[in-house]
Amino acid sequence: MRLQDKVAIITGAGSGMGRTAAAFFAAEGARIVVADYDAAGAEETVRQVRAAGGRAVVARVDVSNEADARAMTEAAMDSFGRLDCLYNNAGVMPEADHSVTDTDVATWDRVMAVNVRGVFLGCKYAIPRMAEAGTGSIINVSSFVALLGCSVPQDAYTASKGAVLAMTRSLAVQFGPRGVRTNAILPGPIETPLLMDWLVKDEEARRIRLARNPTGRFGKPEEVVNLAIYLASDESRWTNGAAMVVDGGISVNYF
Ligand SMILES: NC(=O)c1ccc[n+]([C@@H]2O[C@H](COP(=O)([O-])OP(=O)(O)OC[C@H]3O[C@@H](n4cnc5c(N)ncnc54)[C@H](O)[C@@H]3O)[C@@H](O)[C@H]2O)c1
């Protein structure tokens, strides 16, 4: 198994790609801390992992809260005695996030708190443990919108994912020498509640997104999670600071 004996914290694992990641990582032999502020979602993920024969525990965590972020790393150490991977997957994309000209400050601050401060705090407590052990993998979920302008703007979200990408590169060069690799995944539009809840109400936004994608469809959670398995495993031991796009080709499409 590709993640045998590894321990991974997966944030936002109570839904969407995080839940799929928990199932797939556990099937590859990893033990999982399912970290989410939605306790019911996290518990359901743990139930599914255990039902499939895997090992997982719940950490009810708001990633933007420092005490919670510290407790998340402690949950990995207390439950499983080590920490090999922090998969910073939790993120929000509120409907009230539009262009800078019509987005309110509270929406901006919330997006930055979860999507950027959450990654900062997760890393703040996980990296010292990993550096101490001389090995670890940080997987940061950015987005293809960190690379492209979008005519259906979500400027807080876009700025937050750009920050995650920049932070990834800084961490990669700082902690690579101590055995901790940091990489970013940049997914295109993926069929999860985060995107579908919104597109279901906005047929035009849905049409534009599908028209721009050379594959003519949205991605599936497992198509992103398969890359995360590679990044969490020792197969990627020389991959550090990479920005890995999984978007069906949307970001290379001129017309
Ligand atoms: N779905 C897409 O099209 C897409 C594309 C690119 C990037 N992403 C990114 O992928 C990641 C996962 O998204 P998804 O589509 O699976 O979303 P999702 O909404 O299905 O799941 C996100 C999870 O994060 C949790 N969460 C939100 N705020 C939190 C907080 N403060 N603390 C802890 N947990 C919190 C939610 O409870 C939820 O379980 C996000 O970072 C998102 O920005 C998604």
The ligand as an ORCA input file, in Angstrom:
! r2SCAN-3c Opt
* xyz 0 1
  N     -14.782     22.181     -5.861
  C     -14.026     22.896     -6.668
  O     -14.377     23.169     -7.821
  C     -12.676     23.395     -6.200
  C     -11.775     23.881     -7.167
  C     -10.534     24.332     -6.745
  C     -10.190     24.287     -5.403
  N     -11.081     23.814     -4.489
  C     -10.670     23.773     -3.094
  O     -10.690     22.423     -2.665
  C     -10.893     22.393     -1.247
  C     -12.006     21.422     -0.905
  O     -13.175     21.913     -1.497
  P     -14.486     21.040     -1.764
  O     -14.920     21.412     -3.127
  O     -14.265     19.620     -1.418
  O     -15.468     21.766     -0.725
  P     -16.611     21.286      0.294
  O     -17.389     22.507      0.603
  O     -17.314     20.081     -0.213
  O     -15.749     20.867      1.569
  C     -15.051     21.813      2.320
  C     -14.991     21.327      3.756
  O     -14.242     22.295      4.504
  C     -14.873     22.456      5.746
  N     -14.536     23.744      6.315
  C     -14.923     24.963      5.869
  N     -14.452     25.909      6.689
  C     -13.762     25.279      7.669
  C     -13.057     25.722      8.813
  N     -12.993     27.017      9.147
  N     -12.449     24.801      9.583
  C     -12.531     23.486      9.285
  N     -13.207     23.013      8.225
  C     -13.813     23.897      7.431
  C     -16.366     22.328      5.454
  O     -17.105     22.016      6.625
  C     -16.363     21.208      4.427
  O     -16.478     19.948      5.068
  C     -11.167     23.844     -0.834
  O      -9.973     24.428     -0.342
  C     -11.568     24.506     -2.130
  O     -11.323     25.881     -2.126
  C     -12.316     23.362     -4.859
*
